[in-house]
Amino acid sequence: MGWIIFILATIGWHIGVYGMFKKMGVEPWKAFIPFYNTWLMVEKCGIRKFWFWLQFIPIAGQFITIWIMIIVSMNFGKFTLVQHAYVTFVPFIYLPYLGFSPKVR
């Protein structure tokens, strides 16, 4: 059962990033390439590149990835604490919503 949830969460995350890449002006198919999709998010958001490399530190990297996704959501005009909580705890639901909802900016 855990594997099914993991697979559905992973698919939801990638579908959301696909829609967000369309809105950011990046070719959407690049959302499905591991690591490169995060590199593109870091570039588009203007975050310093060393944050991408810090993701490879065990345990701390998970929190850095969450932080990068929060910064990406802030570029879509999502600044409230509740919206940050959605990105952190239910990204497989919130990112598709963010990626395919009407454009904010």
C-alpha positions in Angstrom: 0.0 0.0 0.0 2.9 2.4 0.8 4.3 1.9 -2.7 1.1 2.9 -4.3 0.9 6.1 -2.3 4.5 6.8 -3.1 4.0 6.3 -6.8 0.8 8.4 -6.9 2.6 11.2 -4.9 5.5 11.1 -7.3 3.2 11.3 -10.4 1.3 14.1 -8.9 4.4 16.1 -8.1 5.8 15.7 -11.7 2.4 16.6 -13.3 2.3 19.8 -11.1 5.9 20.7 -12.1 5.0 20.1 -15.7 2.2 22.7 -15.5 4.4 25.1 -13.6 7.1 24.8 -16.3 4.6 25.7 -18.9 3.7 28.9 -17.0 7.4 29.7 -16.3 8.2 29.5 -20.0 10.3 26.3 -19.8 9.7 23.4 -22.1 7.3 21.2 -20.0 8.9 17.9 -20.9 11.9 18.9 -18.9 9.9 18.5 -15.7 10.3 14.7 -16.0 14.1 14.7 -16.0 15.4 14.1 -12.5 17.8 16.7 -11.0 17.7 18.8 -14.2 14.1 19.9 -13.4 15.3 21.2 -10.0 18.3 22.9 -11.7 15.9 24.7 -14.0 13.7 25.8 -11.1 16.8 27.2 -9.3 17.8 29.1 -12.5 14.3 30.5 -13.2 13.8 31.7 -9.6 17.1 33.4 -9.4 18.3 31.3 -6.4 22.1 30.9 -6.1 23.3 27.6 -7.7 24.9 26.2 -4.6 21.4 25.5 -3.2 21.0 22.9 -5.9 24.2 21.2 -4.9 23.3 21.3 -1.2 20.3 19.0 -2.0 22.7 16.1 -2.2 23.6 16.3 1.6 21.8 13.4 3.3 18.7 14.5 5.4 19.4 18.2 5.0 18.8 17.9 1.2 15.1 17.0 1.8 14.5 20.3 3.6 16.4 22.2 1.0 14.3 20.7 -1.8 11.1 21.8 0.2 12.6 25.3 0.5 13.3 25.4 -3.3 9.7 24.4 -4.0 8.4 27.1 -1.6 10.5 29.7 -3.5 9.1 28.5 -6.8 5.5 28.8 -5.4 6.3 32.3 -4.2 7.2 33.2 -7.8 3.6 32.3 -8.6 2.3 34.8 -6.1 1.7 32.3 -3.2 3.0 33.9 -0.1 0.7 32.9 2.8 1.6 30.4 5.5 -1.2 28.1 4.4 0.1 28.0 0.9 3.6 27.2 2.1 2.1 24.4 4.2 0.4 23.0 1.1 3.7 22.9 -0.8 5.4 21.2 2.2 2.8 18.6 3.2 0.7 17.9 0.1 2.8 18.9 -2.9 1.3 16.0 -5.0 -2.1 17.8 -4.7 -1.1 21.4 -4.5 1.5 21.5 -7.3 -0.9 20.3 -10.0 -3.4 22.8 -8.7 -0.8 25.5 -9.0 0.5 24.3 -12.3 -2.9 24.1 -14.0 -4.9 26.9 -12.3 -5.4 30.2 -14.2 -2.2 32.3 -14.3 -1.8 34.6 -11.3 0.8 37.0 -12.7 
